[in-house]
């Protein structure tokens, strides 16, 4: 390489990685604090997950019925894979809340996964069968939707098995609207969030 060419190349500015426009929203969402939630017959604690929760997350899945796991994952998954556990416990991937009953056992896992769509997150919920119907799902979903609104997200999506009418109705009751998902077996429930902090509109 000639000295002239080397000098010319040295004048070319080093390309910079463009800033991640979603990072301020993600950082704001991750600031969701530990929250005590009164539910039917108990007070549960919802807190952001950590890497040390992997075993408890696995145990929670084993205590759920095949139907509950199918409605969450749309397949016969029995245990989350290692990469799924990474996703559920890495705050760079999203915000997952572990829900604990008074004795400390994990009874629910609710999360918002970051997506490639601007200002959009994806909601997922798993509650142990013995704790379903006591208000955990509603309370934690409302907490996450409020956190997403405060952080500046525009929408949250939840993909629901179409035959699971109870959860479709549950999401609609929280303010979601059904949209086509491209899969006739799945309904995408979309929460359009109020930018002024009022939750789903």
C-alpha positions as CSV (number, residue, x, y, z in Angstrom):
1,X,0.0,0.0,0.0
2,X,1.4,3.4,-1.0
3,X,2.0,6.1,1.6
4,X,-0.4,8.3,-0.3
5,X,-3.2,5.7,-0.2
6,X,-2.6,4.9,3.5
7,X,-2.8,8.6,4.3
8,X,-6.1,8.9,2.3
9,X,-7.6,5.9,4.1
10,X,-6.7,7.4,7.5
11,X,-8.9,10.4,6.7
12,X,-12.0,8.2,6.3
13,X,-14.0,8.5,9.6
14,X,-14.6,5.2,11.4
15,X,-18.3,4.3,11.0
16,X,-20.2,4.4,14.2
17,X,-22.8,2.0,15.3
18,X,-26.1,3.8,15.1
19,X,-27.7,4.3,18.6
20,X,-30.4,1.9,19.6
21,X,-33.5,4.1,19.6
22,X,-35.4,1.5,21.7
23,X,-32.8,1.4,24.5
24,X,-34.2,4.3,26.5
25,X,-37.6,2.6,26.5
26,X,-36.1,-0.7,27.5
27,X,-34.1,0.9,30.3
28,X,-37.3,2.6,31.6
29,X,-39.2,-0.7,31.5
30,X,-36.5,-2.5,33.4
31,X,-36.9,-0.1,36.3
32,X,-40.2,-1.8,37.3
33,X,-39.8,-2.4,41.0
34,X,-40.7,-5.3,43.3
35,X,-44.4,-5.1,43.9
36,X,-46.7,-6.7,46.5
37,X,-50.0,-7.7,45.0
38,X,-53.1,-8.7,47.1
39,X,-54.9,-11.5,45.4
40,X,-57.7,-13.9,46.4
41,X,-56.6,-15.2,49.8
42,X,-53.0,-14.1,49.8
43,X,-50.5,-11.4,49.0
44,X,-48.0,-12.4,46.3
45,X,-44.8,-10.7,45.3
46,X,-43.9,-9.9,41.7
47,X,-40.2,-9.0,41.0
48,X,-37.9,-8.9,38.0
49,X,-36.3,-12.3,37.3
50,X,-32.6,-13.0,37.7
51,X,-30.2,-15.7,36.5
52,X,-30.6,-17.4,39.9
53,X,-34.3,-18.1,39.1
54,X,-33.6,-20.7,36.4
55,X,-34.3,-23.8,38.6
56,X,-37.5,-22.2,40.0
57,X,-38.7,-21.4,36.5
58,X,-38.1,-25.0,35.5
59,X,-40.0,-26.2,38.6
60,X,-42.9,-23.9,37.9
61,X,-43.3,-25.4,34.4
62,X,-43.3,-28.9,35.8
63,X,-46.1,-28.0,38.2
64,X,-48.3,-26.7,35.3
65,X,-50.6,-29.0,33.4
66,X,-50.1,-29.9,29.8
67,X,-53.0,-27.7,28.9
68,X,-51.6,-24.7,30.7
69,X,-48.2,-25.1,29.1
70,X,-49.9,-25.6,25.7
71,X,-51.9,-22.4,26.0
72,X,-48.6,-20.6,26.9
73,X,-46.4,-22.0,24.2
74,X,-48.8,-23.4,21.6
75,X,-47.0,-26.7,21.6
76,X,-46.3,-29.6,23.9
77,X,-43.3,-28.1,25.6
78,X,-42.7,-29.5,29.0
79,X,-39.6,-27.6,30.1
80,X,-38.1,-24.3,28.7
81,X,-34.9,-24.8,26.8
82,X,-31.6,-23.3,27.9
83,X,-32.0,-20.5,25.4
84,X,-35.5,-19.8,26.6
85,X,-34.3,-19.6,30.2
86,X,-31.6,-17.2,29.1
87,X,-34.3,-15.1,27.6
88,X,-36.5,-15.2,30.7
89,X,-33.7,-14.1,33.0
90,X,-31.8,-11.6,30.9
91,X,-33.0,-8.1,31.2
92,X,-31.4,-7.2,27.9
93,X,-34.1,-9.4,26.3
94,X,-37.1,-8.1,28.1
95,X,-38.7,-7.7,31.5
96,X,-40.0,-10.9,33.2
97,X,-41.7,-10.9,36.6
98,X,-41.5,-13.9,38.9
99,X,-44.5,-14.2,41.1
100,X,-44.0,-15.8,44.5
101,X,-46.6,-16.9,47.0
102,X,-46.2,-16.1,50.8
103,X,-44.0,-19.2,51.4
104,X,-41.6,-18.3,48.6
105,X,-42.6,-20.7,45.9
106,X,-42.8,-19.3,42.4
107,X,-46.4,-19.6,41.2
108,X,-46.3,-17.4,38.1
109,X,-44.1,-15.9,35.4
110,X,-45.3,-12.9,33.3
111,X,-43.1,-11.0,30.9
112,X,-42.7,-8.5,28.2
113,X,-40.3,-9.5,25.5
114,X,-38.6,-6.8,23.4
115,X,-39.4,-7.1,19.7
116,X,-37.9,-5.6,16.5
117,X,-41.0,-3.5,15.9
118,X,-40.6,0.1,17.2
119,X,-42.1,0.7,20.6
120,X,-43.7,-2.8,20.7
121,X,-43.4,-5.5,23.3
122,X,-44.8,-9.0,23.4
123,X,-46.7,-10.3,26.5
124,X,-46.5,-13.8,27.9
125,X,-48.1,-15.3,31.0
126,X,-47.8,-18.6,32.9
127,X,-49.6,-19.2,36.2
128,X,-49.5,-22.5,38.1
129,X,-52.8,-24.4,37.9
130,X,-53.3,-24.3,41.6
131,X,-53.1,-20.5,41.6
132,X,-55.3,-19.8,38.6
133,X,-58.5,-17.9,39.1
134,X,-57.2,-15.9,42.0
135,X,-56.4,-12.7,40.2
136,X,-52.6,-13.1,39.7
137,X,-52.8,-12.9,35.9
138,X,-54.9,-9.8,35.9
139,X,-52.8,-8.0,38.5
140,X,-49.4,-8.8,36.9
141,X,-50.6,-8.0,33.4
142,X,-52.0,-4.7,34.6
143,X,-48.7,-4.0,36.3
144,X,-46.7,-4.7,33.1
145,X,-49.0,-2.8,30.9
146,X,-48.7,0.2,33.2
147,X,-44.9,-0.1,33.2
148,X,-44.9,-0.3,29.4
149,X,-47.1,2.8,29.1
150,X,-44.9,4.7,31.5
151,X,-41.8,3.6,29.7
152,X,-43.2,5.0,26.4
153,X,-44.3,1.9,24.6
154,X,-47.0,2.3,22.0
155,X,-48.4,-1.2,22.0
156,X,-48.2,-4.7,23.6
157,X,-49.1,-7.9,21.8
158,X,-50.2,-11.2,23.2
159,X,-50.5,-14.3,20.9
160,X,-53.3,-16.5,22.2
161,X,-54.5,-20.0,21.1
162,X,-57.8,-19.2,19.3
163,X,-59.6,-22.0,21.1
164,X,-58.7,-20.6,24.5
165,X,-61.7,-18.3,24.7
166,X,-61.2,-17.7,28.4
167,X,-57.8,-16.0,27.8
168,X,-59.1,-14.2,24.7
169,X,-61.9,-12.7,26.8
170,X,-59.4,-12.0,29.6
171,X,-57.2,-10.0,27.3
172,X,-60.2,-8.2,25.8
173,X,-61.3,-7.3,29.3
174,X,-57.9,-5.6,29.9
175,X,-58.4,-3.5,26.7
176,X,-56.8,-5.6,23.9
177,X,-58.3,-5.9,20.4
178,X,-58.1,-9.1,18.4
179,X,-56.2,-9.0,15.1
180,X,-55.3,-11.6,12.5
181,X,-52.0,-13.3,13.2
182,X,-51.4,-15.2,9.9
183,X,-52.1,-18.5,11.8
184,X,-55.8,-19.5,12.0
185,X,-55.1,-21.3,15.3
186,X,-53.8,-18.1,16.9
187,X,-55.3,-14.8,17.7
188,X,-53.1,-11.8,18.3
189,X,-54.5,-9.5,21.0
190,X,-53.1,-6.0,20.7
191,X,-53.0,-3.4,23.5
192,X,-52.7,0.1,22.1
193,X,-51.2,2.1,24.9
194,X,-52.0,5.7,25.9
195,X,-48.9,7.8,25.5
196,X,-50.0,10.0,28.3
197,X,-49.8,7.2,30.8
198,X,-53.4,6.1,31.0
199,X,-52.8,2.4,30.1
200,X,-54.6,0.6,27.2
201,X,-56.8,2.9,25.2
